[in-house]
Amino acid sequence: MIDPKKVAQAEAVSIVDYLASKGSEPVKCVGKELLYYSPLRDKNKPSFWVNVEKNKFKDYTVEEHRGNSINLVQLMEGCNFPTAVAKLLTFSGQSDTSRLPYVAPAAVKRPLEQKTHIQFPFVRPILIQYVEERGISYQLGKRYLHEVMTTASDRYYYYVGFKNDLGGFALRNRSFKRCFGNQTITTINDNQTRESVMLFEGFFDFLSYLTYHRIETPQYPTIVLNSISNLAKAYPFLVQFNEIHYYRDRDKQGEDSLARMRKNGLLVRDFAERKGFEPSMPCDIPAFQASQFNHSCTSLFVS
């Protein structure tokens, strides 16, 4: 017989956090209930409700699809009761205090257009999973990344956000790349030395560089463009340095940016072939990180 205390612990695991770990996010909030597309079947429209306060779920199109977190695991993973309890007891949301439980938004029938909520650091499990899939540990990512929630029509959208020098954000999730607020560059570790500066196109390139070198802050002043279109905005900062280390993508945009800087008299070292690593390594740092470090990156910065 399973210890009743363990059963109670399993039942207490947040259904919202469990669904988020499986890639399911709510599309609507009504009072204390969240509406989802059903994770249990092919879905054409949302019908799966979760009562956040009671930690119960119900799919209104299938009578048997209802219950607590243990019942949900049994249905989603096709396992028996003891196995479902064991899975929930080892679920990361049960013991990892850095991953805060989901808190339902205020009771509304329909989110307002373009309503935004920003918090630091990011804590949403689905975003943590996305960042770790890109080869970046949560321990490192939470030093630099915010969590940004926006609304449009009747849907919520969640992103990791990299803050720029004007308070805007470069936003990323599995499906979208966009910006929020004023677009510009991000400058980091602007110390007194003016010998060299590191220049990255995107923030995942920057974070992957730190991950590979097992450091949490860059050793030189650093600029992240957030978009190639922001290169001109970086010039007033770049001209202060004797040498620029450009970790660019090996594509036409990167080549054009390199040529433009050199034409304007800047001394630029081209790191497209290695992006700060070894000459044989691929151009796409995040892709390389995801393939090589997925099993170890989460412990790189844990003391």
MARVOFI-894276 format. One record per residue: residue in three letters; x negated, y, z of N, C-alpha, C, O in turn. Coordinates in steps of 0.02 Angstrom, whole numbers, plus 50000, padded with zeros to 5 digits. Each point is the difference from the previous one (the first is absolute). Layout:
N
ALAXYZXYZXYZXYZ...
//
This chain:
303
MET499584994050000500425006050000499565006250000499495000350034ILE500715004749928499615006249996500145004250062500575000550023ASP498915002550003500065004350058500495005749984499915003649951PRO500624997250088500495005449988499695006949996500245004449963LYS499214996750074499675006549997499705001349931500015005649975LYS499724989049994499725000749933500555001249948499915003949953VAL500664992950057500575001249955500215007350005500135003249950ALA499904999350112500215007050010499495004749968500195005149971GLN499164993350034499495004149969500085000149924499955005249968ALA500194989050004500104999549927500605004049978499985003549949GLU500564996050089500615003749982499895007650005500355003849967ALA499174998250075499885007250010499595003149943499955006149996VAL499744989849962499625002849943500475003949955500524997549980SER499295008550004500425004449959500134997149931499544998449963ILE501105000950020500184997749933499765005049948499794998149946VAL500255008350070499785005249953499264999349985499805000449942ASP499794998450110499284999249989499854993549962499564999949957TYR500814994950058499904993649964500175000949926499634997749957LEU500935005550028500195001249930499485004349965499834998849942ALA499915006350093499495004449971499384996049981499685001349949SER500144993850093499404995949986500114995649938499524997749969LYS501115001350012500164996049941500155004549939500204997649947GLY499705008950062500095004649944500705002849993500155003249950SER500284995850100500695002649997500065006450041499825000150059GLU500435005249910500105006350034500735002149994500334998349951PRO499935005350100500715002049997500125005249946499565004049983VAL501044995949989500195004849949500485005250028500135005149968LYS500144993550092500495004650028500054999050075499904994450025CYS500265010950010500104999650073500695002850016500175005649980VAL500234990550056500665002250023500054998750074500054994250022GLY499925011150017500014999150073499394996150023499435002049988LYS500704992450046499454995850026499864994049955499654995450020GLU500625004849920499914994449954499645002149937500085005649975LEU499504989949999499625001149939500254995249946500154994250014LEU499885008249926500244996149943499424998249954499595004349983TYR500384989349997499474997449957500314996349940500584998150001TYR499005001149948500154994849951499844993450035499504999550036SER500914995449954499924993850037499344996649982499854999049941PRO499764999150109499384996249988500134992649991499534996149990LEU501105001850015500174992950000500284997549934500124994049991ARG499985010649961500304997949937499875005349948499765005550016ASP500394992949921499975005049947500515005450016500574998650019LYS499215007649973500445005450021500085005249945499515002249970ASN501114999750019500155005349953500165006550035499925005549972LYS500304993950090500135005950040499884998350074500044994150018PRO499815010950023499854998650071500614997550037500555002649993SER499354992250049500554997250039499764997350067500404997350038PHE498965003649977499694997050059499915005450053499625004749991TRP500744994550065499995005150053499604997550060500044994250018VAL499595010450013499654998550062500205005150053499955006049989ASN500294991550068500155004350057499355000650040499794995350033VAL499915010649965499355001150032500054999250076499554997150030GLU500975005350000500074999750072500094992850025499704998050050LYS500724998149915500134993150020499494995149972499964994250022ASN499645008049928499524995749965500354993949970499794994350010LYS500765007149954500394994849967500085001849926499965005949982PHE500144989049976500115001249929500634996549976500244995450031LYS500025007149912500574996849969500015001949926499965005949982ASP500104989049975500115001149929500744999149987500274994550007TYR500065010849974500734999949995500264996149940500604999149993THR498964998549964500234996049943499934992550012500274996049962VAL499365002150091499914992950016500124999150075499615002550041GLU500924994249977500224999650070499474997050045499925002150057GLU499704992949917499514996550042499375004250012499614998450044HIS500305006849918499395004150005500105005450053500165005749984ARG499754992450078500075004650056499624997250059499834994150002GLY500035010250048499684997550061499445004450024499995006149988ASN499534990750048499445003750029499374998949959500034997349945SER499405004850082499374999649964499804992749986499714998649948ILE500444996950098499834992949990500404997249942499734996549957ASN500925005050042500434997649945499755002749933500014996449950LEU499775009950049499765003049937499384996449975499944998649940VAL499595000050105499394996549980500174993049973499714997849950GLN500754998850083500214993449975500275000449929499844995849958LEU500565009350028500305000749934499495002149948499994997449944MET499575007350074499535002749951499424995349986499754999749944GLU500044996450106499424995749992500174992649998499554995849994GLY501105002650010500214993149994499714995450052499784994449984CYS500215007850078499694996050053500514998650055500545002950001ASN499274992650045500454998350056499925005050057499585004649997PHE500814994650055500015004750056499325000650035499765005650008PRO499924988850012499355000650034499475003549957499615004050026THR500394994549910499515003149955500125007449995499535004050000ALA501114998049994500175007149996499785003750063499745005649996VAL500364991450062499785003150063499255000950000499745005250019ALA499904989549960499275000449998499765005449953499525003650016LYS500794997149926499815005249952500105007050030499585004449991LEU500974996650043500145006550028499525001750057499825005850010LEU499994989250029499545001250056499315002049976499625003150037THR500214995049901499355002049972500065005849952499505002149971PHE501105000550019500105005749956499635006050027500045001550059SER499595002049897499555005450023500385005650035499725003350044GLY500904997849937500395005450032500144998650073500195004550037GLN499734989049985500164998150069499485002650050500175001750056SER499194998549922499485001750048499565005849980499645002750042ASP500374999449894499565005349976500315006750016500455002449965THR499315000750089500315006350023499845005849953500335005250005SER499184994049950499865005349953500535000549947500065005149966ARG500334989650025500545000049950500665001150037500314995450024LEU499885010849980500575001850041500644997349970500064999549939PRO500444998950103500644997549973500355005449961499915006050011TYR500504991849942500395004649959500525003650043500344996850041VAL499725009649950500505003950034500495002649948499805003549953ALA500834994850055500505002049950500075007549997499975003450051PRO500124999449889500135007149994500655001950034500404995650018ALA499715010849991500625002350030500594997749958499944999049939ALA500625000150093500594997449966500235004749945500205005650013VAL499764992049926500235003849942500314995149951499814994249997LYS500675008249966500304995849950499605000149935500034995249961ARG499595010250028499635000749938499425004750013500105005650021PRO499284992149966499435004450012500045006349956500284999849946LEU499455005650079499995006149962499484999649944499504996550007GLU500635006849938499525000149945499345003050024499985005250033GLN499484991449949499325002450012499855001350074499565004150016LYS500784992550028499835000550071499354996250012499904994649972THR499665008150069499334997150009499834999550073500145004450040HIS499544990049978499734999050068499284997749993499854995349963ILE499705008050074499284998349997499764998550070500145003650047GLN499484990949959499704998450065499294997449989499834997549947PHE499765003350105499314997849998499834996250064500155002350055PRO499534991749937499844996749937500604996249973500545000250030PHE499374996349914500544995849974500054993750042499494997250021VAL501125000449992500104994250043500484994949969500074994550027ARG500255007249919500514995549972499674993749974499535000449960PRO500714993650061499674993749981499924999149924499484997549979ILE501015004549982499954999049927499445004249971499694998049951LEU500195007950078499455004349976499334997450024499505000449963ILE500474997050098499384996950024499814994249955499424999249982GLN501074996750001499884994349956499745002349932499544997149972TYR500765008250000499795002649935499285002450002499614998549955VAL500215005350097499325002650006499494994350008499475000149970GLU500714994950071499544994450009499934995949937499474997249987GLU501065002449972499954996649936499525003649952499724997049955ARG500205009650056499535003849960499284999550027499555003349975GLY500364992550076499334998950027499795004750054499415000350017ILE501065003550012499845005050051500294997750067500604998450004SER498995001450048500264997950065500455005450029499935005949985TYR500554991950056500455004850033499595004450047500165006050007GLN499334991250024499595003950047499695006049964499955005450029LEU499834993649910499715005649961500565004349971499965006250004GLY500544990749967500525003849966500355004950046500185005549978LYS499934992650085500375004550044499605006250020500285004650030ARG499084995649954499605006050011500155005449949499895005950012TYR500374992049930500075004749944500715000549972500165005049967LEU500264990050044500634999749964500615001550045500054997550056HIS500405006549917500645001550033500534995249972499904996649950GLU500675003450084500604996649974500495005449979500175004350040VAL500064995449898500455005049973500644996649977499984995449960MET500595006950067500654997449980500375005649963500055005650025THR500204992849916500425004749963500664996749984500064993950001THR500445010149985500654997349980500215003049933499835005749984ALA500534990349979500295002349938500644996049989499994993850004SER500555009649984500654996849994500144996150064500015003150054ASP500084990249943500164996250061499444995250017500124994850031ARG499265006949950499444995450012499455003550039499895006049994TYR499764989950046499405002350035499384997649962500004994449974TYR499485009750024499384998149968499435001350049499955005350031TYR499614989749977499455000450047499344999549964499914995949955TYR499625008550064499355000249968499455000850053500135002350056VAL499264995749926499425002450037499805006649967500015000649939GLY499815004250102499835006749974499315002150021499824999550058PHE499795002949893499325002550013500035007649996500155002849947LYS499715000550108500115007250005499465003949963499414998350002ASN500805007149963499525004349966499885006450039500295001050054ASP499295003449919499795005950037500555005350007499935004850039LEU500624994549924500565004750005500604997150036500545003050002GLY499364991150028500544996950038500464995749959500484997250028GLY499405002049907500384995449959499724993050006499534998850037PHE500774996549925499794993050005499974996749932500415001449956ALA499104994250036500024995149946500354993950029499794997450052LEU500755000349917500424994750026499914993649959499965000349938ARG500034994050097499954993649966500414994850038500024999950061ASN500314995649901500244993750026499954994949943499705001549949ARG500584992750060499924994849949500295002049932499764997649949SER500735006850051500375001449939499865006949970500095001049940PHE499695003850102499975006949976499345003450019499694998450050LYS500115006249906499455004750013500295006949987500255001549946ARG499725002850105500275006749991499665004750049499584997950039CYS500615008349959499735004950047500585003350036500574999849978PHE499275003350078500505003550039499705006650024499455000150027GLY500915005349962499755006550021499495002749951499994998149942ASN499605006450082499495003149958499464995049979499764996250041GLN500075003849896499484995649975499325003350003499925005749977THR499594990950052499325002449999499544994550023500224994350009ILE499155007350001499504995150021500014999150076500315003850037THR499334991149985499884998850072499255000250012499634996349968THR500155007950078499295000350018499914996850068500405001050046ILE499064995249961499874996150061499275000850021499555000149957ASN500345000550108499325000250027499595005749968499454998949977ASP500845007050023499655005849971499495002750050500115005150032ASN499334991349973499475002250046499575005349967500155002349945GLN499314999550087499595005549977499554998349940499805004549963THR500054989250028499554998249945500325001449933500604998849991ARG499005003649962500245001349932499574996449949499925002349944GLU499794992050077499584996149955500434996049951499935000749940SER500524995150087500404995649957500735000050023500145001150059VAL500324997849895500714999250015500264993949962499814998949943MET500634997350089500314994349966500685002149974500385003450034LEU499774994549904500615001949966500384993749979499754996049961PHE500865003150066500424994249984500635002549964500245005650012GLU500034990249944500615001949964500624998950044500445004350001GLY499604990050035500594998550040499814997850070499424998350013PHE501075001950033499844998650069499864992650012499644998350047PHE500654997149913499834993050009499274998649979499684995750029ASP500075008049922499294999549984499575002050060499524996750017PHE500675008950013499645002550058500024995050059499484998650030LEU501114998849986500074995350055499644993449986499734996950046SER500275001049891499654993849982499245000950006499654995350019TYR500115010649965499295001550009499814999350074499504996950017LEU500915006050027499864999550072500034992750023499594997850040THR500904998549934500084993050019499394996049980499744996050039TYR500035004949899499434996249976499375001450042499624995450016HIS500285010950002499405001950038500114999350075499555001550040ARG501044996249981500154998850070499895006250043499694999750053ILE500575005849923499975006350037500705002950003500424998349959GLU499705006150088500665003050007500035007249976500545002649987THR498885000650007499975006849973499435000349950499504996650009PRO500565007549939499475000449950499385003350028500045004450043GLN499394993649932499375002850024499835006649968499555003550023TYR500804998349923499885006349965500675003749993500534997050006PRO499445009549982500635003649983500344996549942499674997549954THR500995002250048500384996049952500605003949974500335003750037ILE499814995449899500605002749969500394994349969499724996049963VAL500935003750052500464995549966500455004349957500355004450026LEU499654994549908500395004249955500754999050008500395004749991ASN499824989150025500714998150004500334999849932500514996649991SER499215006949960500224999749931499455003249958499715005150020ILE500154992149921499505002949956500175007249983499565004149989SER501094997550009500215006749984499775005250051500035006049988ASN499734991750071499775004550052499265001649995499735003350044LEU499934994349904499285001049996499805007450003499535001850034ALA500835002449930499835007150000500055003050070499625004650017LYS500844992850024500085002550068499414998150044499895003050052ALA499734991949927499424997850039499375004049985499524999850038TYR500475003949906499405003549979499715004750053499394999850011PRO501015004550022499715004450050499624996450055499535002750029PHE500674991249985499654995950050499404996549970499464999850030LEU500624997549909499464996249968499395004249985499434997650006VAL500675008749975499425004149981499545001650058499455002649990GLN500774996050070499585001350059499464994850010499555000950041PHE500494993549921499554994350012499484999249945500125001749942ASN499314995650078499464998949951500164994249954499794999949942GLU500604995150083500124994049961500694997150017500215000150058ILE500134997449891500664997150009499974992549984499774998249946HIS500454997650098500054992849988500734998549981500445000050042TYR499674998849894500684999449974500194992749992499754996549956TYR500705001150088500254993149999500644999849958500555000050028ARG499375000049907500575000849955500234993349972499654994950004ASP500955005249968500244994249962499655000049932499865005349971ARG500024988850003499674999449936500535000249944500154995049968ASP500135011050022500515000949949499895006849968499545003750018LYS500894998149933499905006349964500075006050045499625004849993GLN500864995150053500085005650046499375001150042499785005650011GLY499944988850013499395000550039499425002749959499615004150024GLU500334993549915499465002449956500085007449984499515003750000ASP501114998449987500125007149986499845004450060499725005449992SER500464992350067499865003950061499255000550012499755005450018LEU499894989249971499275000050007499695005049951499585004150020ALA500634995749916499735004549950500165007350016499585004449989ARG501014996850037500205006950016499575002950056499785005749996MET500094990350056499585002450055499295001349977499715005150018ARG500024990549942499325001049975499965006049954499505003650000LYS501014997449960500025005849955500005006450039499745005149977ASN500564994850083500025005950043499395000750045499995004050046GLY499494992049939499365000850035499934996450065499535001350037LEU500934994149979499954996250062499564993949990500044996649948LEU499555001950101499584994049998500414994250028500114999650060VAL500104995949896500454994650019499684993249987499784998649944ARG500184997350107499794993149992500624995749988500475000250038ASP499514996049908500584996049979499984993250034499564995949987PHE500935002950057500054993750036500564995649973500264995750036ALA499935005349901500544996149972499844992649997500444995850009GLU498945002449979499824993149992500024996250066500114993950001ARG499805009650053499954996450064500435003050055500154996750050LYS500065009649942500405003450051499694999450069500354998950050GLY499005001949953499665000150065499794993250024499684999650053PHE500484995049910499814993350022499414997649959499495003449995GLU500574990849976499474997349958500185000849927500595000149983PRO498915000449971500155001149929500454994849969500355001549952SER499654992350074500404994749970500725000050023500414996249974MET499765008050075500685000050027500485003749955499805004649964PRO500834993550037500495002949954500165007250018499855002450054CYS500465001049897500155007150008500565001250051499975004850039ASP500524990949962500595001050042499854997750071500054994050015ILE499785010650029499834998250069500574996550036499894994650027PRO500735008149974500534996650036500134992949975500134995650040ALA499835003449895500114993349973499454995350024500134994250017PHE499255008249983499454996050024500084998450074499904994350021GLN500275010950018500104999050071500544994850013499924995650042ALA500645005049923500564995550012499814992849986500234995450034SER499365003549916499824993149982499454997250044499974993950011GLN499595010450015499424997650037500075000350076499704996150035PHE500715008649990499985001350071500674999050036500065001750058ASN500434995549907500664999250031499974996050065500385001450047HIS499174993749956499984995650059499595002950057500034997550056SER499585007849929499575002650052500105007350017499775002350052CYS500575001449904500025007250010500375002050064499845005250028THR500634990849995500385002050058499594999850064500215002650051SER499204994449946499594999750061499365004049994499594999850045LEU500315003849899499385003649990499865005250053499435001150020PHE501105002250004499905005650045500264998550070500085004650041VAL500054989249974500254998150066499414998650045499584995849986SER500385007850069499434999150044500104993850044499574998450041
//
